[in-house]
């Protein structure tokens, strides 16, 4: 029976999502995809099985049900669960205990107590003592569950340790919600198949993607609310740069503008946190215990955001720092409470189960598709049909791309494309341009010792992204237009979300047309008509500028560096490698003007 057939067969006697949401790992009946994956496994009895299921779909319930079946039928005698974090290790042991499988989450060495059916450990723990686990696996028939297995590729030593420890295992079940990595480190026990383009990609035995889970009502639809704004910062070279978040600029400038936005001392973060809190209040009308989470880059920022939340809301936020001994307990307490806000550093980016989280603020500069998918996965776990999730983002091209591709299923590519980078088709020309700028542009290296410094920021509501479409026109925080989008009901069917967003945008456009031009202080175009300019277009502008400067070198007899320096003096702004699209266009026009005068 094929995967599709298995799913189809099971769906005749199972609803796609069981009513309500059973406690973690305790579902009394399986969802259709879980039953389909079980049937496929039982029919084929493979030694290795990779199940890819979107965050919130119920990978744990599937894995523990399968473990129970294998133990009951004496295919295996013990279970080893390998998880990415200490917190998850404990959650696995608790979930297993609820269905009668006793795992020791504190196991470190020596013989296992007779009362236990196995152990729960971390990838880091296996990395330290692979032979300890190999000996256990060799002594008794073992099922190894590798949770979020892409973590086994995090470091070469972890991957090698997993291979060494679990190569003799009777059965290995690999689980992931995001089966792709940003690098090409091979993931242990995963099968790779070569495609027509010569690239080897991971091959899953069973896949249940976000799109399927959304149509089954198993996960929530996600509304992304994106905020732009004016940023000003000082570069390492000592130059002051001003740019609008979301306008076309170099990778370095995007990174610095992004960091400026997330600086808690500016106005951008307080404005976005205020908007997110308003959204939470609206959502709580339909979901009374709904919670919100800020995912921060570092501990200092997390503490500052928690302080801002207290000032904005008058209530204390739960603060979770990854190296804090009480972090797991605080997550559990928050999950069981009806408190409004939690602030965390990375720790809750995957696997941590707080089903009531419905509003998120992405306040980190991590820009990999893997981390983004895991972060958004914290908000999509559905407890009843109609719940929506809302995630607030800075208007950064990579993040908007990830948001628009939520339903796209990916595989882990083991090879880089032969010619140009698959993820960044302009990587090669980018490198060439950097070299050209070093040789021909103004001096950019001598003053590199000054640190980056965020100076000021403000926020502008930019757009709403939903189901691959974009809605809304720019609006000031607190404006009637922004409130229109923050006030979308928290309990809606996916198609109702789309309809409401279309109506909101139509109303905003109609309102904009009635205003005099003098009042239009923001870019008043619908979101779909003002896309964020791509990196390719930035490359073209820099290439065009360098070509024109090169031609002017021959015409004027002046060196490249002199011309670039003069352009900066006349037009203002940083070196061309850090300049925005507008600054590059201004310099292009100026060089053309100079060249015309010399003819």
C-alpha positions as CSV (number, residue, x, y, z in Angstrom):
1,X,0.0,0.0,0.0
2,X,1.4,3.4,-0.9
3,X,1.6,6.3,1.6
4,X,-1.4,8.0,-0.1
5,X,-3.4,4.8,-0.2
6,X,-2.6,4.2,3.5
7,X,-3.9,7.6,4.4
8,X,-6.9,7.2,2.2
9,X,-7.8,3.8,3.7
10,X,-7.5,5.1,7.2
11,X,-9.5,8.2,6.6
12,X,-12.7,6.1,6.0
13,X,-12.8,5.3,9.8
14,X,-11.0,8.2,11.3
15,X,-11.6,11.9,11.4
16,X,-8.6,13.9,10.2
17,X,-8.3,15.6,13.6
18,X,-9.6,14.1,16.8
19,X,-12.1,16.4,18.6
20,X,-10.4,18.9,20.9
21,X,-6.8,18.1,21.7
22,X,-5.7,15.3,23.9
23,X,-2.8,15.9,26.3
24,X,0.6,15.4,24.7
25,X,1.1,11.7,23.8
26,X,-2.2,10.5,25.1
27,X,-4.6,10.6,22.1
28,X,-7.3,7.9,22.5
29,X,-7.6,7.6,18.8
30,X,-5.1,8.5,16.0
31,X,-5.4,11.2,13.5
32,X,-5.7,10.0,9.9
33,X,-2.1,10.7,9.0
34,X,-0.8,9.0,12.2
35,X,-2.9,5.9,11.3
36,X,-1.7,6.0,7.7
37,X,1.9,6.2,8.8
38,X,1.3,3.3,11.3
39,X,-0.2,1.1,8.6
40,X,2.7,1.8,6.2
41,X,5.2,1.0,8.9
42,X,3.5,-2.2,10.0
43,X,3.1,-3.4,6.5
44,X,6.7,-2.8,5.5
45,X,8.5,-3.4,8.8
46,X,11.5,-1.3,7.9
47,X,14.6,-1.0,10.0
48,X,14.8,2.8,9.3
49,X,11.7,5.0,8.9
50,X,11.7,8.8,8.5
51,X,8.4,10.5,9.3
52,X,8.1,14.2,8.3
53,X,5.1,16.0,9.9
54,X,4.5,19.7,10.3
55,X,5.0,21.1,13.8
56,X,1.8,20.6,15.8
57,X,0.6,17.6,13.8
58,X,1.3,15.0,16.5
59,X,4.7,13.3,15.8
60,X,5.0,12.3,19.4
61,X,1.7,10.5,19.6
62,X,2.6,8.6,16.4
63,X,6.0,7.7,17.7
64,X,4.9,6.5,21.1
65,X,1.9,4.5,19.6
66,X,4.4,2.8,17.3
67,X,6.8,2.2,20.2
68,X,3.9,0.6,22.2
69,X,3.1,-1.7,19.2
70,X,6.7,-2.8,18.8
71,X,7.1,-3.5,22.5
72,X,3.8,-5.4,22.6
73,X,4.7,-7.6,19.6
74,X,8.2,-8.2,21.1
75,X,9.9,-6.7,18.0
76,X,11.9,-4.7,20.5
77,X,12.6,-4.9,24.2
78,X,13.5,-1.4,25.1
79,X,13.2,2.2,23.8
80,X,15.7,5.0,23.5
81,X,14.5,8.5,22.7
82,X,17.0,11.1,21.6
83,X,15.8,14.7,21.8
84,X,17.5,18.1,21.1
85,X,17.1,19.6,24.6
86,X,16.9,18.7,28.3
87,X,13.4,20.1,28.4
88,X,12.2,18.0,25.5
89,X,13.9,14.9,27.0
90,X,11.7,15.3,30.1
91,X,8.5,16.0,28.0
92,X,9.1,12.7,26.1
93,X,9.4,10.8,29.4
94,X,6.2,12.4,30.7
95,X,4.3,11.7,27.4
96,X,5.5,8.1,27.3
97,X,4.5,7.6,30.9
98,X,0.9,8.6,30.1
99,X,0.6,5.6,27.8
100,X,2.5,3.1,30.0
101,X,6.0,3.3,28.6
102,X,8.4,4.3,31.4
103,X,11.5,6.2,30.2
104,X,14.3,7.4,32.5
105,X,15.1,11.0,31.6
106,X,17.9,11.2,34.2
107,X,19.9,8.2,32.9
108,X,23.6,8.9,32.8
109,X,25.5,5.5,33.1
110,X,25.3,2.0,34.4
111,X,22.5,-0.5,34.3
112,X,18.9,0.8,33.9
113,X,16.5,0.2,36.7
114,X,14.1,-2.7,36.2
115,X,11.0,-0.5,36.3
116,X,12.0,1.3,33.1
117,X,11.3,0.4,29.5
118,X,14.1,2.7,28.2
119,X,15.8,6.1,28.4
120,X,15.4,9.6,27.1
121,X,18.6,11.4,26.3
122,X,19.9,14.4,24.3
123,X,22.0,14.5,21.2
124,X,24.7,16.3,23.2
125,X,24.6,13.4,25.8
126,X,25.0,10.8,23.1
127,X,27.9,12.9,21.7
128,X,29.7,12.7,25.0
129,X,29.3,8.9,25.5
130,X,28.4,7.1,22.3
131,X,29.8,3.7,23.4
132,X,27.7,3.7,26.6
133,X,24.5,3.8,24.4
134,X,26.0,1.4,21.8
135,X,26.5,-1.2,24.6
136,X,22.9,-0.8,25.8
137,X,21.6,-1.2,22.2
138,X,23.7,-4.3,21.6
139,X,22.5,-6.0,24.8
140,X,18.8,-5.8,24.1
141,X,16.6,-5.3,21.0
142,X,16.1,-1.5,20.8
143,X,13.8,1.0,19.1
144,X,15.7,4.3,18.8
145,X,13.4,7.4,18.3
146,X,15.4,10.3,16.9
147,X,13.4,13.4,17.6
148,X,14.0,16.4,15.2
149,X,16.7,14.3,13.6
150,X,18.1,17.2,11.6
151,X,19.9,18.1,14.9
152,X,22.1,15.1,14.4
153,X,23.7,17.1,11.6
154,X,24.3,20.1,13.9
155,X,28.0,19.1,14.4
156,X,30.1,16.4,12.8
157,X,30.7,14.9,16.3
158,X,27.0,14.5,17.0
159,X,26.3,12.8,13.7
160,X,29.3,10.5,14.1
161,X,28.2,9.7,17.7
162,X,24.7,8.8,16.6
163,X,26.0,6.5,13.9
164,X,28.4,4.9,16.4
165,X,25.8,4.5,19.2
166,X,22.8,3.4,17.2
167,X,24.2,1.5,14.2
168,X,23.3,-1.8,15.9
169,X,19.7,-0.8,16.8
170,X,16.9,-3.2,15.8
171,X,14.7,-0.3,14.7
172,X,15.2,3.4,14.2
173,X,12.4,5.9,13.9
174,X,13.5,9.4,12.7
175,X,11.1,12.3,13.2
176,X,11.2,15.9,12.0
177,X,8.9,18.8,11.2
178,X,11.6,20.5,9.1
179,X,13.6,17.9,7.2
180,X,16.0,20.5,5.7
181,X,19.2,22.2,6.8
182,X,20.9,25.3,5.6
183,X,24.2,23.3,5.3
184,X,25.1,20.1,3.6
185,X,26.0,18.0,6.7
186,X,24.6,14.5,6.2
187,X,21.9,13.4,8.7
188,X,22.5,9.9,10.1
189,X,20.1,7.1,9.1
190,X,18.4,9.3,6.5
191,X,18.1,8.0,2.9
192,X,19.2,10.4,0.2
193,X,18.0,10.1,-3.4
194,X,19.6,11.8,-6.4
195,X,17.3,13.9,-8.4
196,X,17.5,14.8,-12.2
197,X,19.6,17.8,-11.3
198,X,22.3,15.6,-9.7
199,X,21.4,16.9,-6.2
200,X,20.9,14.2,-3.5
201,X,17.9,15.1,-1.3
202,X,16.4,13.4,1.8
203,X,13.7,10.9,1.1
204,X,10.9,10.7,3.7
205,X,8.9,7.4,4.2
206,X,5.8,9.4,5.2
207,X,5.1,13.1,4.9
208,X,2.3,15.2,6.3
209,X,2.9,18.8,5.4
210,X,1.5,22.1,6.7
211,X,-0.9,22.5,3.8
212,X,-2.5,19.0,4.4
213,X,-2.7,19.6,8.1
214,X,-4.3,23.0,7.6
215,X,-7.0,21.6,5.4
216,X,-7.6,18.8,7.9
217,X,-8.0,21.4,10.7
218,X,-5.1,19.8,12.6
219,X,-3.1,23.1,12.6
220,X,-4.0,26.8,12.8
221,X,-3.8,29.2,9.8
222,X,-1.1,31.8,10.4
223,X,-1.5,35.5,9.8
224,X,1.8,37.3,9.5
225,X,1.8,41.0,10.4
226,X,4.9,42.8,9.0
227,X,6.2,46.1,10.2
228,X,8.6,48.5,8.4
229,X,9.9,51.8,9.6
230,X,12.8,54.2,9.5
231,X,16.2,53.0,10.9
232,X,19.3,55.0,11.7
233,X,22.6,53.4,12.7
234,X,26.3,54.0,12.8
235,X,28.4,51.4,10.8
236,X,31.8,49.9,11.9
237,X,33.4,52.5,9.6
238,X,31.8,55.3,11.6
239,X,29.3,56.3,8.9
240,X,25.7,57.2,9.9
241,X,23.2,55.4,7.7
242,X,19.5,55.9,7.5
243,X,17.2,53.5,5.7
244,X,13.7,52.2,5.7
245,X,13.2,48.6,6.7
246,X,12.1,46.6,3.7
247,X,13.5,49.0,1.0
248,X,16.1,47.4,-1.3
249,X,19.6,47.4,0.2
250,X,22.7,45.2,0.5
251,X,22.8,42.1,2.8
252,X,24.9,44.0,5.3
253,X,22.6,47.0,5.4
254,X,19.5,44.7,5.7
255,X,21.3,43.0,8.7
256,X,22.1,46.3,10.3
257,X,18.7,47.8,9.8
258,X,17.1,44.6,11.2
259,X,19.3,44.8,14.3
260,X,18.4,48.5,14.7
261,X,14.7,47.6,14.6
262,X,15.1,45.0,17.3
263,X,17.1,47.3,19.6
264,X,14.9,47.7,22.7
265,X,16.0,51.3,23.2
266,X,14.4,52.4,19.8
267,X,10.7,53.0,19.1
268,X,10.2,50.0,16.7
269,X,10.1,47.2,19.4
270,X,7.7,49.0,21.8
271,X,5.4,49.9,18.9
272,X,5.3,46.2,17.7
273,X,4.9,44.8,21.2
274,X,2.0,47.2,21.8
275,X,0.4,46.1,18.5
276,X,1.0,42.4,19.4
277,X,-0.6,42.9,22.8
278,X,-3.7,44.5,21.2
279,X,-3.9,41.5,18.9
280,X,-3.6,39.2,21.9
281,X,-6.5,41.0,23.6
282,X,-8.6,40.5,20.4
283,X,-7.7,36.8,20.2
284,X,-8.5,36.2,23.8
285,X,-12.1,37.2,23.2
286,X,-12.5,33.9,21.4
287,X,-9.6,32.0,23.0
288,X,-9.6,33.1,26.7
289,X,-6.3,31.5,27.7
290,X,-4.4,32.5,24.5
291,X,-0.8,33.4,25.2
292,X,1.9,35.4,23.4
293,X,5.7,34.7,22.9
294,X,8.6,36.9,22.0
295,X,11.5,35.0,20.5
296,X,14.6,37.0,21.3
297,X,18.2,36.9,20.0
298,X,20.0,37.0,23.3
299,X,19.5,37.2,27.0
300,X,20.1,41.0,27.3
301,X,17.4,41.7,24.7
302,X,15.0,39.2,26.3
303,X,15.3,40.9,29.6
304,X,14.8,44.3,28.0
305,X,11.7,43.1,26.1
306,X,10.2,41.6,29.3
307,X,10.7,45.0,30.9
308,X,8.9,46.7,27.9
309,X,6.0,44.3,28.1
310,X,5.6,45.1,31.8
311,X,5.6,48.9,31.0
312,X,3.1,48.4,28.2
313,X,0.7,45.9,29.8
314,X,1.2,46.4,33.5
315,X,1.7,42.7,34.0
316,X,4.9,40.7,34.3
317,X,6.1,38.5,31.4
318,X,7.5,35.0,32.0
319,X,11.2,35.1,31.1
320,X,12.9,31.9,29.9
321,X,16.7,32.0,29.5
322,X,18.2,28.8,28.0
323,X,21.0,28.4,30.6
324,X,18.7,29.0,33.5
325,X,18.2,25.9,35.7
326,X,14.5,26.7,36.2
327,X,13.7,27.3,32.5
328,X,11.8,24.0,32.0
329,X,9.7,24.6,35.1
330,X,8.8,28.1,34.0
331,X,7.7,26.9,30.6
332,X,5.5,24.3,32.2
333,X,4.0,26.8,34.6
334,X,3.3,29.3,31.8
335,X,1.7,26.5,29.7
336,X,-0.6,25.6,32.6
337,X,-1.5,29.2,33.4
338,X,-3.5,31.8,31.6
339,X,-0.7,34.5,31.8
340,X,-0.4,36.7,28.7
341,X,3.3,36.9,27.8
342,X,6.4,34.8,27.7
343,X,9.8,36.0,26.4
344,X,12.4,33.4,25.5
345,X,15.9,33.0,23.9
346,X,15.7,30.4,21.2
347,X,14.8,27.7,23.7
348,X,11.2,27.4,22.6
349,X,11.9,27.6,18.9
350,X,11.1,23.9,18.5
351,X,9.5,21.0,20.3
352,X,8.3,22.8,23.4
353,X,4.6,22.2,23.7
354,X,2.6,25.3,24.8
355,X,-0.6,24.8,22.8
356,X,-2.2,28.0,24.0
357,X,0.4,30.2,22.3
358,X,-1.5,32.1,19.6
359,X,0.5,35.4,19.1
360,X,4.2,35.6,18.4
361,X,6.8,38.3,17.9
362,X,9.8,37.2,15.8
363,X,12.5,39.4,17.5
364,X,15.6,37.6,16.4
365,X,18.0,38.1,13.5
366,X,18.2,34.3,12.7
367,X,17.3,34.1,9.0
368,X,17.4,30.4,8.1
369,X,14.2,28.7,6.8
370,X,14.8,25.9,9.3
371,X,14.7,28.1,12.4
372,X,11.8,30.2,11.0
373,X,9.7,27.1,10.4
374,X,10.4,25.8,13.9
375,X,9.7,29.2,15.5
376,X,6.3,29.5,13.7
377,X,5.6,25.9,14.6
378,X,5.2,27.1,18.2
379,X,2.0,28.9,17.3
380,X,0.2,26.5,14.9
381,X,-0.8,23.7,17.3
382,X,-4.6,23.6,17.1
383,X,-6.9,22.7,20.0
384,X,-10.2,23.3,18.3
385,X,-11.2,24.2,14.8
386,X,-11.2,27.9,13.9
387,X,-8.3,29.0,16.1
388,X,-5.9,31.4,14.3
389,X,-2.2,32.2,14.9
390,X,-0.7,35.7,14.5
391,X,3.1,36.3,14.1
392,X,4.6,39.8,14.0
393,X,7.7,40.2,11.8
394,X,10.1,43.0,10.7
395,X,9.8,43.7,6.9
396,X,12.9,41.7,5.9
397,X,13.0,40.1,2.5
398,X,14.1,36.6,3.8
399,X,11.3,36.5,6.4
400,X,8.6,37.6,4.0
401,X,9.7,34.9,1.6
402,X,9.6,32.2,4.3
403,X,6.1,33.5,5.4
404,X,4.9,33.3,1.8
405,X,6.2,29.7,1.5
406,X,4.7,28.2,4.7
407,X,3.0,25.5,2.7
408,X,6.0,24.6,0.6
409,X,7.4,21.2,1.5
410,X,11.2,21.0,1.5
411,X,13.8,18.2,1.7
412,X,17.4,18.4,2.9
413,X,19.8,18.7,0.0
414,X,23.1,16.9,0.6
415,X,24.9,18.6,-2.3
416,X,25.3,22.2,-3.4
417,X,24.2,22.8,-7.1
418,X,27.1,22.3,-9.5
419,X,27.0,25.9,-10.9
420,X,25.3,28.5,-8.7
421,X,23.9,28.3,-5.1
422,X,20.4,27.0,-5.0
423,X,19.5,29.1,-2.0
424,X,21.3,32.2,-3.3
425,X,21.6,32.0,-7.2
426,X,23.7,35.2,-7.0
427,X,26.2,34.0,-4.4
428,X,29.0,33.7,-7.0
429,X,28.4,37.2,-8.5
430,X,28.1,38.5,-5.0
431,X,31.5,37.3,-4.2
432,X,33.0,38.7,-7.4
433,X,31.3,42.1,-6.6
434,X,32.8,42.1,-3.1
435,X,36.2,41.5,-4.5
436,X,35.7,44.2,-7.1
437,X,34.6,46.7,-4.4
438,X,37.7,45.9,-2.3
439,X,40.0,46.7,-5.3
440,X,38.2,49.6,-6.9
441,X,35.9,51.2,-4.3
442,X,36.8,53.7,-1.7
443,X,38.7,52.5,1.4
444,X,36.4,50.4,3.5
445,X,38.7,48.5,5.7
446,X,40.9,50.9,7.7
447,X,38.2,52.1,10.1
448,X,36.5,48.8,10.7
449,X,37.3,48.8,14.5
450,X,34.3,50.9,15.5
451,X,31.4,48.7,16.6
452,X,27.9,48.8,15.0
453,X,25.6,51.1,16.9
454,X,21.8,51.4,16.6
455,X,20.8,55.1,16.9
456,X,17.1,55.3,16.4
457,X,14.1,53.5,14.9
458,X,10.4,53.9,14.4
459,X,7.7,51.5,13.3
460,X,5.2,51.5,10.4
461,X,2.5,48.8,9.9
462,X,3.5,47.4,6.5
463,X,1.4,44.5,5.3
464,X,-0.4,41.2,6.2
465,X,0.8,38.0,4.7
466,X,-1.6,35.0,4.6
467,X,-1.7,31.9,2.4
468,X,0.9,33.2,0.0
469,X,-0.9,36.5,-0.6
470,X,-0.2,40.0,0.7
471,X,-2.8,42.6,2.0
472,X,-2.9,46.1,3.4
473,X,-1.3,49.5,2.9
474,X,1.2,51.2,5.2
475,X,-0.2,52.8,8.3
476,X,1.1,54.5,11.5
477,X,0.9,52.5,14.7
478,X,-2.3,53.3,16.6
479,X,-4.1,54.4,13.4
480,X,-7.5,53.2,12.4
481,X,-6.0,51.3,9.5
482,X,-3.7,49.3,11.7
483,X,-6.5,48.6,14.2
484,X,-8.5,47.1,11.3
485,X,-6.0,44.3,10.9
486,X,-5.2,43.9,14.6
487,X,-8.9,43.5,15.3
488,X,-9.5,40.4,13.0
489,X,-11.4,37.8,15.1
490,X,-9.3,35.1,16.7
491,X,-11.7,32.3,15.7
492,X,-12.1,31.9,11.9
493,X,-12.0,29.3,9.3
494,X,-9.1,29.6,6.8
495,X,-11.3,30.8,3.9
496,X,-12.9,33.4,6.2
497,X,-9.4,34.9,7.0
498,X,-8.8,35.4,3.3
499,X,-12.2,37.1,2.8
500,X,-11.8,39.4,5.8
501,X,-8.3,40.5,4.7
502,X,-9.6,41.3,1.2
503,X,-12.4,43.4,2.7
504,X,-10.1,45.2,5.1
505,X,-7.7,46.1,2.2
506,X,-10.6,47.3,0.0
507,X,-11.8,49.5,2.8
508,X,-8.3,50.9,3.3
509,X,-7.9,51.7,-0.4
510,X,-11.2,53.4,-0.5
511,X,-10.4,55.5,2.5
512,X,-7.0,56.4,1.0
513,X,-8.5,57.7,-2.2
514,X,-10.7,60.2,-0.3
515,X,-7.7,61.8,1.5
516,X,-5.9,64.8,-0.1
517,X,-2.5,64.1,-1.5
518,X,-0.9,66.4,1.1
519,X,-2.0,63.9,3.9
520,X,-0.4,60.9,2.2
521,X,2.8,60.8,4.3
522,X,3.2,57.0,3.8
523,X,3.6,54.9,0.7
524,X,-0.1,54.4,-0.1
525,X,0.0,51.4,-2.4
526,X,-1.5,47.9,-1.7
527,X,1.1,45.4,-0.4
528,X,1.0,43.2,-3.5
529,X,2.0,46.2,-5.7
530,X,5.0,47.2,-3.6
531,X,7.1,44.0,-3.2
532,X,10.3,44.1,-1.3
533,X,13.1,44.5,-4.0
534,X,15.1,41.3,-4.4
535,X,18.8,40.8,-3.8
536,X,19.2,40.3,-7.5
537,X,18.0,43.8,-8.2
538,X,20.4,45.1,-5.6
539,X,23.2,43.2,-7.4
540,X,22.2,44.7,-10.7
541,X,22.3,48.3,-9.3
542,X,25.8,47.8,-7.8
543,X,27.0,46.2,-11.0
544,X,25.6,49.1,-13.1
545,X,27.3,51.6,-10.8
546,X,30.6,49.9,-11.0
547,X,30.3,49.6,-14.8
548,X,29.6,53.3,-15.2
549,X,32.4,54.2,-12.8
550,X,34.7,51.9,-14.8
551,X,33.7,53.8,-18.0
552,X,34.2,57.1,-16.4
553,X,37.7,56.1,-15.2
554,X,38.8,55.8,-18.9
555,X,37.0,59.1,-19.7
556,X,38.4,61.2,-16.9
557,X,41.7,59.5,-16.1
558,X,40.8,59.4,-12.4
559,X,41.2,56.2,-10.3
560,X,38.2,54.2,-9.3
561,X,38.6,55.0,-5.6
562,X,38.7,58.7,-6.2
563,X,35.5,58.6,-8.2
564,X,33.6,56.5,-5.6
565,X,34.8,58.9,-2.8
566,X,33.6,61.9,-4.8
567,X,30.2,60.3,-5.4
568,X,29.9,59.7,-1.7
569,X,30.8,63.3,-0.9
570,X,28.3,64.7,-3.4
571,X,25.5,62.2,-2.9
572,X,26.1,61.3,0.8
573,X,25.7,57.8,2.3
574,X,28.0,54.9,3.1
575,X,30.3,52.9,0.8
576,X,28.5,51.3,-2.2
577,X,28.6,47.8,-0.6
578,X,26.4,49.2,2.2
579,X,24.3,51.7,0.2
580,X,20.6,51.4,-0.3
581,X,18.9,51.1,-3.7
582,X,17.9,54.8,-3.6
583,X,21.5,55.9,-2.8
584,X,22.9,53.6,-5.6
585,X,20.4,55.1,-8.1
586,X,21.4,58.6,-7.1
587,X,25.1,57.8,-7.7
588,X,24.3,56.2,-11.0
589,X,22.5,59.4,-12.2
590,X,25.4,61.5,-10.9
591,X,28.1,59.5,-12.9
592,X,25.9,59.7,-16.0
593,X,25.7,63.5,-15.5
594,X,29.5,63.8,-15.2
595,X,30.1,61.6,-18.2
596,X,27.6,63.7,-20.3
597,X,29.4,67.0,-19.4
598,X,32.8,65.6,-20.6
599,X,31.5,64.7,-24.0
